[in-house]
């Protein structure tokens, strides 16, 4: 498998839409990146590039006001 | 990663191809490997001595180290490419970043002089918007130099406009 970008993935499409919308509405703007916001969750929101669970959602907005989100942050190993 | 960029578009595309190993954007492993080599270690160390630094790099979208540099209430954003030795300095606006072409504040001037000292070239706005010849790994289009070198989060930053018009 070619490990390309994006390197993190939500579990499914409906969750991706819900998390992305919510993280843009409630997330904290990142220092020095006014078009990027992040929101921390208590539950895993998706899988990171090393195969671990991630608990943050990062959302980017472009100049056409389109938003794009992905799981972010440190990865927790997932038990087999 | 040992040489600074020669900033003409054809040469840039070839340098990117050599760095990435193909005409596709870099994979996660490539970026992790280059970050591990710490190509900007000395520059970063000097920045950290002078300022509060917030690293917001995320390889889901970024091909560069993206550093928020804080000095009092001022924040500037420095992007240091991991595909070549090249940088851009940006100023956060309300919604988007703009490209600092002429450093006006003391912080901007100090960061620009550190870039010069460490032989890290700053790329210009027109160049950032040109097509790079590198394709998106997901197969949905060709990247601009900004996207290939720095980040595909959002659009290439436009030059900052000061109260004096430029």
gemmi code that builds the backbone of each chain (N, CA, C; Angstrom):
import gemmi

chains = {
    "A": [
        ("UNK", (0.851, -1.186, 0.000), (0.000, 0.000, 0.000), (0.885, 1.233, 0.000)),
        ("UNK", (0.624, 2.138, -0.901), (1.372, 3.383, -0.919), (0.830, 4.305, 0.165)),
        ("UNK", (1.713, 4.690, 1.059), (1.278, 5.494, 2.210), (1.268, 6.961, 1.805)),
        ("UNK", (0.253, 7.362, 1.075), (0.218, 8.734, 0.570), (-0.483, 9.672, 1.515)),
        ("UNK", (-0.779, 10.874, 1.017), (-1.536, 11.827, 1.815), (-2.976, 11.780, 1.366)),
        ("UNK", (-4.018, 11.956, 2.120), (-3.924, 12.203, 3.548), (-3.483, 10.953, 4.316)),
        ("UNK", (-2.850, 11.178, 5.457), (-2.301, 10.063, 6.204), (-3.211, 9.632, 7.346)),
        ("UNK", (-4.242, 10.381, 7.624), (-5.203, 10.012, 8.659), (-6.567, 9.840, 7.998)),
        ("UNK", (-7.396, 8.991, 8.600), (-8.716, 8.767, 7.999), (-9.775, 8.608, 9.087)),
        ("UNK", (-10.951, 9.169, 8.828), (-12.089, 8.944, 9.728), (-12.580, 7.504, 9.532)),
        ("UNK", (-13.398, 7.048, 10.469), (-13.890, 5.667, 10.375), (-14.894, 5.506, 9.230)),
        ("UNK", (-15.739, 6.521, 9.038), (-16.666, 6.428, 7.903), (-17.096, 7.834, 7.465)),
        ("UNK", (-17.756, 7.896, 6.334), (-18.092, 9.193, 5.729), (-19.055, 10.033, 6.578)),
        ("UNK", (-20.132, 9.445, 7.136), (-21.026, 10.279, 7.962), (-20.306, 10.896, 9.164)),
        ("UNK", (-19.417, 10.115, 9.806), (-18.654, 10.662, 10.943), (-17.715, 11.772, 10.468)),
        ("UNK", (-17.143, 11.579, 9.293), (-16.222, 12.589, 8.754), (-16.934, 13.927, 8.608)),
        ("UNK", (-18.142, 13.884, 8.077), (-18.905, 15.130, 7.875), (-19.273, 15.749, 9.219)),
        ("UNK", (-19.739, 14.903, 10.136), (-20.172, 15.412, 11.444), (-18.992, 16.016, 12.218)),
        ("UNK", (-17.891, 15.280, 12.289), (-16.724, 15.771, 13.033), (-16.149, 17.039, 12.399)),
        ("UNK", (-16.091, 17.056, 11.076), (-15.500, 18.215, 10.393), (-16.341, 19.474, 10.637)),
        ("UNK", (-17.646, 19.327, 10.515), (-18.540, 20.476, 10.725), (-18.438, 20.973, 12.165)),
        ("UNK", (-18.483, 20.035, 13.100), (-18.455, 20.401, 14.520), (-17.114, 21.041, 14.902)),
        ("UNK", (-16.027, 20.465, 14.381), (-14.704, 20.986, 14.750), (-14.495, 22.396, 14.189)),
        ("UNK", (-15.087, 22.682, 13.044), (-14.962, 24.052, 12.526), (-15.775, 25.025, 13.382)),
        ("UNK", (-16.961, 24.570, 13.815), (-17.834, 25.459, 14.608), (-17.288, 25.680, 16.018)),
        ("UNK", (-16.750, 24.611, 16.641), (-16.366, 24.694, 18.055), (-14.860, 24.666, 18.295)),
        ("UNK", (-14.091, 24.459, 17.228), (-12.647, 24.267, 17.386), (-11.902, 25.545, 17.708)),
        ("UNK", (-10.655, 25.369, 18.134), (-9.783, 26.495, 18.476), (-8.882, 26.811, 17.287)),
        ("UNK", (-8.810, 28.096, 16.898), (-7.886, 28.455, 15.811), (-6.443, 28.147, 16.204)),
        ("UNK", (-5.670, 27.677, 15.250), (-4.286, 27.327, 15.542), (-3.414, 28.577, 15.457)),
        ("UNK", (-2.460, 28.649, 16.372), (-1.566, 29.816, 16.418), (-0.839, 29.997, 15.083)),
        ("UNK", (-1.040, 31.142, 14.471), (-0.351, 31.430, 13.209), (-1.023, 30.843, 11.983)),
        ("UNK", (-2.177, 30.184, 12.162), (-2.887, 29.597, 11.020), (-4.375, 29.897, 11.152)),
        ("UNK", (-4.787, 31.089, 10.745), (-6.166, 31.518, 10.988), (-7.212, 30.694, 10.241)),
        ("UNK", (-6.796, 29.963, 9.225), (-7.762, 29.161, 8.464), (-7.779, 27.700, 8.907)),
        ("UNK", (-7.181, 27.428, 10.070), (-7.134, 26.044, 10.575), (-7.623, 26.020, 12.021)),
        ("UNK", (-8.514, 25.083, 12.321), (-9.006, 24.925, 13.703), (-8.883, 23.468, 14.127)),
        ("UNK", (-8.784, 23.276, 15.450), (-8.647, 21.917, 15.972), (-9.581, 21.715, 17.150)),
        ("UNK", (-10.114, 20.515, 17.270), (-10.981, 20.179, 18.405), (-10.584, 18.809, 18.941)),
        ("UNK", (-10.433, 18.759, 20.271), (-10.056, 17.516, 20.954), (-11.322, 16.749, 21.335)),
        ("UNK", (-11.312, 15.437, 21.140), (-12.441, 14.583, 21.546), (-11.985, 13.585, 22.611)),
        ("UNK", (-12.950, 13.059, 23.361), (-12.643, 12.032, 24.360), (-12.588, 10.647, 23.724)),
        ("UNK", (-13.196, 10.524, 22.569), (-13.224, 9.221, 21.888), (-12.361, 9.294, 20.630)),
        ("UNK", (-11.915, 8.124, 20.164), (-11.129, 8.080, 18.938), (-12.007, 8.499, 17.760)),
        ("UNK", (-11.441, 9.356, 16.914), (-12.219, 9.839, 15.765), (-11.754, 9.198, 14.455)),
        ("UNK", (-10.589, 8.556, 14.496), (-10.088, 7.937, 13.267), (-8.726, 7.317, 13.485)),
        ("UNK", (-8.095, 6.981, 12.373), (-6.826, 6.251, 12.395), (-5.730, 7.126, 11.793)),
        ("UNK", (-4.560, 7.108, 12.428), (-3.432, 7.902, 11.942), (-2.520, 7.119, 11.014)),
        ("UNK", (-1.467, 7.762, 10.536), (-0.578, 7.125, 9.551), (0.157, 5.899, 10.074)),
        ("UNK", (0.332, 5.802, 11.398), (1.023, 4.628, 11.951), (0.027, 3.558, 12.393)),
        ("UNK", (-1.248, 3.781, 12.093), (-2.265, 2.776, 12.414), (-2.874, 2.928, 13.793)),
        ("UNK", (-2.518, 3.982, 14.528), (-3.066, 4.191, 15.859), (-4.295, 5.090, 15.843)),
        ("UNK", (-4.995, 5.087, 16.986), (-6.211, 5.902, 17.088), (-5.850, 7.366, 17.341)),
        ("UNK", (-6.599, 8.275, 16.734), (-6.397, 9.709, 16.953), (-7.657, 10.333, 17.550)),
        ("UNK", (-7.452, 11.364, 18.358), (-8.541, 11.934, 19.160), (-8.820, 13.406, 18.858)),
        ("UNK", (-8.121, 13.958, 17.899), (-8.360, 15.353, 17.527), (-8.865, 15.405, 16.096)),
        ("UNK", (-9.571, 16.490, 15.788), (-9.964, 16.752, 14.403), (-9.392, 18.117, 14.025)),
        ("UNK", (-8.730, 18.170, 12.885), (-8.199, 19.438, 12.383), (-8.971, 19.790, 11.114)),
        ("UNK", (-9.412, 21.031, 11.033), (-10.214, 21.461, 9.882), (-9.555, 22.669, 9.222)),
        ("UNK", (-9.509, 22.648, 7.901), (-8.923, 23.731, 7.107), (-10.031, 24.372, 6.282)),
        ("UNK", (-9.984, 25.689, 6.150), (-10.940, 26.371, 5.272), (-10.174, 27.123, 4.186)),
        ("UNK", (-10.619, 26.964, 2.943), (-9.936, 27.682, 1.861), (-10.657, 28.994, 1.554)),
        ("UNK", (-10.157, 29.708, 0.543), (-10.725, 31.038, 0.256), (-12.115, 30.963, -0.352)),
        ("UNK", (-12.531, 29.791, -0.766), (-13.904, 29.616, -1.274), (-14.840, 29.168, -0.157)),
        ("UNK", (-14.338, 29.256, 1.091), (-15.108, 28.882, 2.279), (-15.455, 27.405, 2.337)),
        ("UNK", (-14.695, 26.582, 1.625), (-14.891, 25.137, 1.732), (-14.039, 24.641, 2.893)),
        ("UNK", (-14.602, 23.719, 3.670), (-13.816, 23.162, 4.772), (-13.450, 21.709, 4.477)),
        ("UNK", (-12.277, 21.323, 5.020), (-11.770, 19.965, 4.836), (-11.206, 19.527, 6.185)),
        ("UNK", (-11.612, 18.376, 6.660), (-11.147, 17.933, 7.973), (-10.488, 16.575, 7.929)),
        ("UNK", (-9.684, 16.303, 8.956), (-9.057, 14.984, 9.087), (-8.710, 14.743, 10.550)),
        ("UNK", (-8.593, 13.475, 10.959), (-8.129, 13.198, 12.319), (-6.702, 13.716, 12.477)),
        ("UNK", (-6.329, 14.071, 13.696), (-5.006, 14.652, 13.929), (-4.543, 14.294, 15.345)),
        ("UNK", (-3.310, 14.684, 15.638), (-2.781, 14.528, 16.988), (-2.042, 13.211, 17.203)),
        ("UNK", (-1.550, 13.016, 18.442), (-0.806, 11.812, 18.772), (-1.650, 10.552, 18.545)),
        ("UNK", (-0.953, 9.441, 18.273), (-1.664, 8.183, 18.026), (-1.539, 7.257, 19.225)),
        ("UNK", (-2.643, 6.633, 19.582), (-2.668, 5.590, 20.617), (-2.644, 4.241, 19.918)),
        ("UNK", (-1.788, 3.313, 20.372), (-1.813, 1.993, 19.735), (-3.195, 1.344, 19.909)),
        ("UNK", (-3.628, 0.659, 18.870), (-4.922, -0.047, 18.948), (-4.645, -1.505, 19.273)),
        ("UNK", (-5.298, -2.022, 20.316), (-5.091, -3.430, 20.696), (-5.638, -4.358, 19.622)),
        ("UNK", (-4.913, -5.459, 19.350), (-5.404, -6.378, 18.311), (-6.693, -7.066, 18.736)),
    ],
    "B": [
        ("UNK", (18.272, 17.570, 0.082), (18.026, 18.666, 1.021), (19.291, 19.453, 1.342)),
        ("UNK", (20.393, 19.205, 0.629), (21.616, 19.868, 1.053), (21.817, 21.230, 0.390)),
        ("UNK", (21.045, 21.515, -0.661), (21.252, 22.778, -1.366), (20.002, 23.645, -1.322)),
        ("UNK", (20.214, 24.955, -1.233), (19.046, 25.829, -1.336), (18.453, 25.793, -2.739)),
        ("UNK", (17.196, 26.107, -2.837), (16.519, 26.099, -4.134), (17.072, 27.148, -5.076)),
        ("UNK", (17.149, 26.771, -6.351), (17.335, 27.778, -7.393), (15.929, 28.078, -7.875)),
        ("UNK", (15.521, 29.316, -7.734), (14.085, 29.585, -7.814), (13.570, 29.893, -9.215)),
        ("UNK", (13.987, 29.150, -10.242), (13.263, 29.269, -11.510), (12.405, 28.006, -11.658)),
        ("UNK", (11.225, 28.158, -12.274), (10.233, 27.083, -12.221), (10.731, 25.734, -12.746)),
        ("UNK", (11.471, 25.721, -13.864), (11.907, 24.440, -14.416), (12.860, 23.747, -13.456)),
        ("UNK", (13.789, 24.511, -12.953), (14.752, 23.958, -12.022), (14.053, 23.477, -10.742)),
        ("UNK", (13.075, 24.256, -10.308), (12.323, 23.874, -9.103), (11.621, 22.527, -9.282)),
        ("UNK", (10.993, 22.340, -10.437), (10.281, 21.086, -10.682), (11.253, 19.912, -10.643)),
        ("UNK", (12.418, 20.101, -11.247), (13.402, 19.013, -11.250), (13.911, 18.733, -9.835)),
        ("UNK", (14.117, 19.794, -9.074), (14.584, 19.591, -7.699), (13.527, 18.871, -6.860)),
        ("UNK", (12.271, 19.223, -7.107), (11.191, 18.538, -6.385), (11.132, 17.070, -6.792)),
        ("UNK", (11.286, 16.824, -8.093), (11.238, 15.448, -8.570), (12.384, 14.643, -7.937)),
        ("UNK", (13.564, 15.270, -7.860), (14.699, 14.575, -7.248), (14.454, 14.314, -5.757)),
        ("UNK", (13.872, 15.300, -5.087), (13.613, 15.130, -3.655), (12.553, 14.061, -3.417)),
        ("UNK", (11.467, 14.145, -4.187), (10.346, 13.231, -3.953), (10.597, 11.848, -4.557)),
        ("UNK", (11.502, 11.785, -5.557), (11.757, 10.504, -6.218), (10.775, 10.211, -7.332)),
        ("UNK", (9.825, 11.111, -7.561), (8.845, 10.928, -8.630), (8.161, 12.272, -8.869)),
        ("UNK", (7.238, 12.284, -9.817), (6.487, 13.514, -10.066), (5.185, 13.533, -9.262)),
        ("UNK", (5.133, 12.721, -8.217), (3.985, 12.754, -7.304), (4.402, 13.430, -6.008)),
        ("UNK", (3.433, 13.979, -5.305), (3.745, 14.637, -4.040), (4.280, 13.613, -3.030)),
        ("UNK", (4.968, 14.078, -1.974), (5.671, 13.134, -1.105), (4.730, 12.334, -0.227)),
        ("UNK", (5.157, 11.119, 0.101), (4.374, 10.292, 1.013), (4.775, 10.625, 2.446)),
        ("UNK", (4.010, 10.099, 3.369), (4.231, 10.328, 4.787), (5.649, 9.923, 5.204)),
        ("UNK", (6.114, 8.747, 4.727), (7.436, 8.254, 5.123), (8.542, 9.212, 4.697)),
        ("UNK", (8.393, 9.778, 3.485), (9.384, 10.741, 2.998), (9.484, 11.921, 3.961)),
        ("UNK", (8.322, 12.477, 4.322), (8.313, 13.669, 5.176), (8.863, 13.359, 6.568)),
        ("UNK", (8.498, 12.205, 7.114), (9.011, 11.809, 8.427), (10.535, 11.664, 8.386)),
        ("UNK", (11.029, 11.063, 7.298), (12.464, 10.846, 7.166), (13.211, 12.182, 7.110)),
        ("UNK", (12.708, 13.098, 6.282), (13.396, 14.399, 6.153), (13.317, 15.171, 7.461)),
        ("UNK", (12.159, 15.116, 8.125), (12.052, 15.826, 9.413), (13.090, 15.279, 10.405)),
        ("UNK", (13.290, 13.941, 10.364), (14.275, 13.310, 11.247), (15.695, 13.793, 10.980)),
        ("UNK", (15.962, 14.199, 9.745), (17.301, 14.701, 9.402), (17.526, 16.129, 9.910)),
        ("UNK", (16.488, 16.765, 10.372), (16.543, 18.122, 10.944), (17.305, 19.118, 10.059)),
        ("UNK", (16.813, 19.329, 8.837), (17.551, 20.195, 7.913), (17.653, 21.659, 8.360)),
        ("UNK", (16.802, 22.070, 9.291), (16.828, 23.464, 9.742), (17.201, 23.559, 11.232)),
        ("UNK", (17.920, 22.552, 11.739), (18.163, 22.469, 13.184), (18.766, 23.757, 13.760)),
        ("UNK", (19.806, 24.285, 13.099), (20.483, 25.467, 13.660), (19.576, 26.697, 13.628)),
        ("UNK", (18.868, 26.840, 12.508), (17.938, 27.968, 12.391), (16.843, 27.870, 13.454)),
        ("UNK", (16.278, 26.674, 13.601), (15.219, 26.487, 14.610), (15.735, 26.788, 16.007)),
        ("UNK", (16.946, 26.315, 16.298), (17.513, 26.542, 17.634), (17.636, 28.047, 17.912)),
        ("UNK", (18.085, 28.795, 16.918), (18.219, 30.251, 17.111), (16.856, 30.919, 17.279)),
        ("UNK", (15.882, 30.444, 16.507), (14.533, 31.003, 16.647), (13.984, 30.730, 18.050)),
        ("UNK", (14.212, 29.507, 18.544), (13.685, 29.138, 19.861), (14.375, 29.914, 20.989)),
        ("UNK", (15.604, 30.315, 20.736), (16.285, 31.140, 21.749), (15.647, 32.520, 21.854)),
        ("UNK", (15.122, 33.012, 20.720), (14.604, 34.386, 20.702), (13.099, 34.477, 20.925)),
        ("UNK", (12.374, 33.428, 20.499), (10.908, 33.530, 20.477), (10.245, 32.282, 21.047)),
        ("UNK", (8.959, 32.451, 21.339), (8.100, 31.303, 21.656), (7.684, 30.697, 20.311)),
        ("UNK", (7.934, 29.405, 20.123), (7.638, 28.767, 18.841), (6.546, 27.714, 19.025)),
        ("UNK", (5.524, 27.767, 18.174), (4.476, 26.742, 18.191), (4.540, 25.998, 16.862)),
        ("UNK", (4.836, 24.707, 16.936), (4.951, 23.889, 15.721), (3.580, 23.299, 15.403)),
        ("UNK", (2.986, 23.725, 14.292), (1.649, 23.240, 13.933), (1.697, 22.318, 12.708)),
        ("UNK", (2.877, 21.756, 12.429), (3.040, 20.879, 11.261), (2.143, 19.653, 11.368)),
        ("UNK", (1.499, 19.310, 10.272), (0.701, 18.079, 10.204), (0.845, 17.528, 8.794)),
        ("UNK", (1.416, 16.330, 8.678), (1.724, 15.794, 7.351), (0.486, 15.337, 6.578)),
        ("UNK", (-0.686, 15.459, 7.151), (-1.887, 15.237, 6.350), (-1.980, 16.266, 5.239)),
        ("UNK", (-1.494, 17.468, 5.519), (-1.592, 18.537, 4.530), (-0.254, 19.226, 4.257)),
        ("UNK", (0.676, 19.153, 5.180), (1.882, 19.975, 5.081), (3.082, 19.195, 4.536)),
        ("UNK", (3.882, 19.873, 3.704), (5.168, 19.328, 3.248), (6.289, 20.186, 3.804)),
        ("UNK", (6.009, 20.894, 4.859), (6.969, 21.837, 5.437), (6.794, 21.850, 6.945)),
        ("UNK", (7.830, 22.325, 7.632), (7.651, 22.640, 9.049), (6.895, 23.956, 9.095)),
        ("UNK", (5.832, 24.002, 9.864), (5.054, 25.239, 9.943), (5.105, 25.730, 11.386)),
        ("UNK", (5.785, 26.853, 11.555), (6.073, 27.352, 12.898), (5.386, 28.688, 13.144)),
        ("UNK", (4.598, 28.748, 14.209), (4.059, 30.022, 14.677), (5.121, 30.663, 15.563)),
        ("UNK", (5.516, 31.885, 15.242), (6.563, 32.575, 16.000), (5.916, 33.730, 16.744)),
        ("UNK", (5.996, 33.671, 18.078), (5.322, 34.669, 18.912), (6.304, 35.635, 19.528)),
        ("UNK", (5.954, 36.900, 19.433), (6.746, 37.919, 20.126), (5.754, 38.924, 20.691)),
        ("UNK", (5.511, 38.849, 22.005), (4.456, 39.676, 22.604), (3.129, 39.300, 21.986)),
        ("UNK", (2.425, 40.306, 21.472), (1.117, 40.018, 20.876), (1.233, 39.706, 19.373)),
        ("UNK", (2.428, 39.817, 18.847), (2.609, 39.574, 17.408), (2.893, 38.094, 17.139)),
        ("UNK", (2.263, 37.567, 16.082), (2.542, 36.202, 15.640), (2.840, 36.246, 14.148)),
        ("UNK", (3.918, 35.605, 13.735), (4.167, 35.408, 12.302), (4.317, 33.908, 12.068)),
        ("UNK", (4.110, 33.503, 10.827), (4.135, 32.078, 10.509), (5.261, 31.818, 9.519)),
        ("UNK", (6.170, 30.951, 9.917), (7.291, 30.605, 9.051), (7.093, 29.182, 8.533)),
        ("UNK", (7.170, 29.027, 7.209), (7.082, 27.693, 6.609), (8.438, 27.337, 6.034)),
        ("UNK", (8.983, 26.210, 6.482), (10.303, 25.735, 6.039), (10.096, 24.427, 5.287)),
        ("UNK", (10.304, 24.449, 3.975), (9.979, 23.277, 3.159), (10.838, 22.077, 3.521)),
        ("UNK", (10.227, 20.899, 3.496), (10.971, 19.664, 3.705), (11.333, 19.002, 2.371)),
        ("UNK", (10.938, 19.615, 1.272), (11.272, 19.071, -0.048), (12.492, 19.750, -0.637)),
        ("UNK", (12.850, 20.897, -0.132), (14.017, 21.653, -0.592), (14.287, 22.710, 0.454)),
        ("UNK", (15.476, 23.300, 0.405), (15.762, 24.386, 1.342), (15.098, 25.649, 0.805)),
        ("UNK", (13.964, 25.994, 1.373), (13.192, 27.152, 0.921), (12.191, 27.518, 2.007)),
        ("UNK", (11.854, 28.796, 2.063), (10.952, 29.266, 3.124), (9.991, 30.314, 2.597)),
        ("UNK", (8.883, 30.465, 3.317), (8.064, 31.660, 3.162), (7.686, 32.145, 4.562)),
        ("UNK", (7.582, 33.453, 4.678), (7.174, 34.062, 5.945), (5.802, 34.684, 5.723)),
        ("UNK", (4.872, 34.381, 6.605), (3.499, 34.858, 6.432), (3.038, 35.593, 7.677)),
        ("UNK", (2.031, 36.433, 7.468), (1.399, 37.180, 8.556), (-0.044, 36.703, 8.620)),
        ("UNK", (-0.499, 36.240, 9.796), (-1.892, 35.796, 9.884), (-2.851, 36.980, 9.839)),
        ("UNK", (-3.852, 36.903, 8.932), (-4.911, 37.913, 8.911), (-6.117, 37.370, 9.664)),
        ("UNK", (-7.279, 37.954, 9.441), (-8.482, 37.488, 10.136), (-8.834, 36.068, 9.710)),
        ("UNK", (-8.807, 35.830, 8.399), (-9.216, 34.519, 7.891), (-8.086, 33.720, 7.259)),
        ("UNK", (-7.106, 34.423, 6.724), (-6.085, 33.730, 5.941), (-4.709, 34.322, 6.215)),
        ("UNK", (-3.690, 33.600, 5.739), (-2.324, 34.106, 5.828), (-2.022, 34.986, 4.622)),
        ("UNK", (-1.201, 36.006, 4.832), (-0.678, 36.734, 3.673), (0.841, 36.615, 3.689)),
        ("UNK", (1.432, 36.764, 2.513), (2.869, 36.566, 2.351), (3.626, 37.858, 2.639)),
        ("UNK", (4.585, 37.788, 3.541), (5.406, 38.961, 3.869), (6.488, 39.092, 2.799)),
        ("UNK", (6.365, 40.103, 1.945), (7.380, 40.324, 0.913), (8.378, 41.377, 1.374)),
        ("UNK", (7.903, 42.268, 2.225), (8.807, 43.271, 2.791), (8.583, 43.262, 4.300)),
        ("UNK", (9.599, 42.834, 5.028), (9.477, 42.746, 6.479), (9.331, 44.142, 7.068)),
        ("UNK", (8.297, 44.340, 7.882), (8.090, 45.672, 8.446), (8.290, 45.685, 9.961)),
        ("UNK", (7.843, 44.654, 10.666), (8.001, 44.676, 12.118), (9.398, 44.170, 12.494)),
        ("UNK", (9.772, 44.421, 13.744), (11.089, 43.973, 14.216), (11.193, 42.443, 14.145)),
        ("UNK", (10.092, 41.764, 14.475), (10.113, 40.291, 14.440), (10.321, 39.795, 13.018)),
        ("UNK", (9.548, 40.367, 12.083), (9.692, 39.947, 10.688), (11.116, 40.194, 10.194)),
        ("UNK", (11.651, 41.361, 10.522), (13.003, 41.686, 10.056), (14.038, 40.732, 10.644)),
        ("UNK", (13.826, 40.385, 11.905), (14.775, 39.486, 12.559), (14.695, 38.075, 11.956)),
        ("UNK", (13.467, 37.604, 11.661), (13.320, 36.264, 11.063), (13.929, 36.255, 9.661)),
        ("UNK", (13.665, 37.303, 8.889), (14.212, 37.371, 7.528), (15.745, 37.403, 7.580)),
        ("UNK", (16.283, 38.124, 8.541), (17.748, 38.177, 8.588), (18.322, 36.824, 9.024)),
        ("UNK", (17.613, 36.086, 9.877), (18.063, 34.731, 10.219), (18.009, 33.800, 9.003)),
        ("UNK", (16.954, 33.955, 8.184), (16.853, 33.131, 6.970), (18.048, 33.408, 6.051)),
        ("UNK", (18.382, 34.685, 5.909), (19.514, 35.063, 5.059), (20.814, 34.487, 5.616)),
        ("UNK", (20.965, 34.634, 6.938), (22.169, 34.122, 7.601), (22.349, 32.625, 7.362)),
        ("UNK", (21.232, 31.891, 7.348), (21.291, 30.431, 7.190), (21.099, 29.998, 5.740)),
        ("UNK", (21.165, 30.964, 4.813), (21.091, 30.678, 3.372), (19.808, 29.930, 2.993)),
        ("UNK", (18.706, 30.341, 3.591), (17.410, 29.766, 3.241), (16.655, 30.787, 2.385)),
        ("UNK", (16.506, 30.525, 1.081), (15.841, 31.517, 0.230), (14.348, 31.603, 0.500)),
        ("UNK", (13.814, 32.822, 0.375), (12.365, 33.023, 0.486), (11.780, 33.062, -0.921)),
        ("UNK", (10.675, 32.376, -1.113), (10.066, 32.323, -2.446), (9.037, 33.437, -2.603)),
        ("UNK", (8.869, 33.872, -3.854), (7.986, 35.014, -4.132), (6.557, 34.552, -4.407)),
        ("UNK", (5.615, 35.475, -4.272), (4.191, 35.159, -4.471), (3.885, 34.627, -5.877)),
        ("UNK", (4.404, 35.268, -6.950), (4.064, 34.745, -8.283), (4.518, 33.304, -8.473)),
        ("UNK", (5.673, 32.983, -7.952), (6.200, 31.621, -8.095), (5.316, 30.602, -7.353)),
        ("UNK", (4.845, 30.977, -6.181), (4.065, 30.037, -5.362), (2.801, 29.577, -6.073)),
        ("UNK", (2.237, 30.447, -6.929), (0.972, 30.113, -7.590), (1.161, 29.348, -8.893)),
        ("UNK", (2.399, 29.229, -9.369), (2.632, 28.507, -10.634), (2.458, 27.013, -10.442)),
        ("UNK", (2.085, 26.348, -11.531), (1.963, 24.898, -11.484), (3.354, 24.271, -11.373)),
        ("UNK", (3.472, 23.262, -10.514), (4.795, 22.704, -10.195), (5.194, 21.532, -11.072)),
        ("UNK", (4.248, 20.947, -11.798), (4.557, 19.724, -12.531), (4.482, 18.485, -11.648)),
        ("UNK", (4.184, 18.678, -10.375), (4.025, 17.555, -9.442), (2.526, 17.273, -9.315)),
        ("UNK", (2.149, 15.996, -9.386), (0.716, 15.690, -9.305), (0.323, 15.266, -7.896)),
        ("UNK", (-0.930, 15.490, -7.602), (-1.492, 15.085, -6.320), (-1.515, 13.569, -6.235)),
        ("UNK", (-1.087, 13.046, -5.100), (-0.993, 11.601, -4.920), (-2.373, 10.933, -5.015)),
        ("UNK", (-3.428, 11.718, -4.766), (-4.778, 11.161, -4.873), (-5.299, 11.239, -6.311)),
        ("UNK", (-4.487, 11.783, -7.181), (-4.829, 11.786, -8.604), (-5.850, 12.832, -8.997)),
        ("UNK", (-6.030, 13.865, -8.168), (-7.020, 14.870, -8.552), (-6.385, 16.211, -8.887)),
        ("UNK", (-5.291, 16.175, -9.621), (-4.771, 17.429, -10.177), (-3.315, 17.701, -9.896)),
        ("UNK", (-2.836, 18.773, -10.562), (-1.440, 19.173, -10.426), (-1.332, 20.215, -9.315)),
        ("UNK", (-0.226, 20.158, -8.582), (-0.052, 21.055, -7.439), (0.664, 22.339, -7.850)),
        ("UNK", (0.355, 23.418, -7.170), (1.151, 24.636, -7.312), (2.458, 24.425, -6.533)),
        ("UNK", (3.425, 25.326, -6.758), (4.666, 25.215, -5.986), (4.380, 25.370, -4.494)),
        ("UNK", (3.427, 26.213, -4.141), (3.084, 26.361, -2.726), (2.634, 25.015, -2.143)),
        ("UNK", (1.757, 24.326, -2.879), (1.246, 23.050, -2.373), (2.343, 21.978, -2.335)),
        ("UNK", (3.185, 21.958, -3.358), (4.215, 20.920, -3.423), (5.317, 21.136, -2.384)),
        ("UNK", (5.628, 22.396, -2.108), (6.748, 22.688, -1.215), (6.336, 22.918, 0.232)),
        ("UNK", (5.108, 23.419, 0.438), (4.753, 23.862, 1.785), (3.505, 23.191, 2.351)),
        ("UNK", (2.367, 23.363, 1.686), (1.138, 22.839, 2.278), (0.017, 22.836, 1.247)),
        ("UNK", (-0.779, 21.780, 1.251), (-1.963, 21.833, 0.391), (-3.214, 22.152, 1.209)),
        ("UNK", (-2.986, 22.790, 2.364), (-4.089, 23.313, 3.162), (-4.367, 24.734, 2.698)),
        ("UNK", (-5.402, 24.898, 1.896), (-5.754, 26.252, 1.453), (-4.968, 26.683, 0.226)),
        ("UNK", (-5.116, 27.966, -0.093), (-4.556, 28.508, -1.324), (-3.199, 29.156, -1.049)),
        ("UNK", (-2.391, 29.359, -2.101), (-1.132, 30.074, -1.891), (-1.411, 31.454, -1.292)),
        ("UNK", (-0.638, 31.869, -0.295), (-0.901, 33.180, 0.317), (-0.613, 34.325, -0.646)),
        ("UNK", (-1.469, 35.318, -0.597), (-1.256, 36.508, -1.430), (-0.378, 37.492, -0.660)),
        ("UNK", (0.321, 38.367, -1.385), (1.191, 39.324, -0.678), (0.401, 40.195, 0.299)),
        ("UNK", (1.013, 40.492, 1.433), (0.369, 41.372, 2.407), (0.307, 42.790, 1.839)),
        ("UNK", (-0.775, 43.452, 2.109), (-0.918, 44.848, 1.690), (-0.885, 45.696, 2.948)),
        ("UNK", (0.035, 46.647, 2.995), (0.150, 47.465, 4.201), (-0.782, 48.660, 4.108)),
        ("UNK", (-0.798, 49.450, 5.156), (-1.647, 50.656, 5.160), (-1.190, 51.662, 4.106)),
        ("UNK", (0.040, 51.454, 3.597), (0.542, 52.370, 2.566), (0.288, 51.828, 1.164)),
        ("UNK", (-0.453, 50.740, 1.074), (-0.825, 50.210, -0.229), (-0.029, 49.002, -0.634)),
        ("UNK", (1.142, 48.752, -0.066), (1.943, 47.567, -0.402), (2.736, 47.127, 0.798)),
    ],
}
model = gemmi.Model(1)
for chain_id, residues in chains.items():
    chain = gemmi.Chain(chain_id)
    for i, (resn, *xyz) in enumerate(residues, 1):
        res = gemmi.Residue()
        res.name, res.seqid = resn, gemmi.SeqId(i, " ")
        for name, pos in zip(("N", "CA", "C"), xyz):
            atom = gemmi.Atom()
            atom.name, atom.element = name, gemmi.Element(name[0])
            atom.pos, atom.b_iso = gemmi.Position(*pos), 0.0
            res.add_atom(atom)
        chain.add_residue(res)
    model.add_chain(chain)
structure = gemmi.Structure()
structure.add_model(model)
structure.setup_entities()
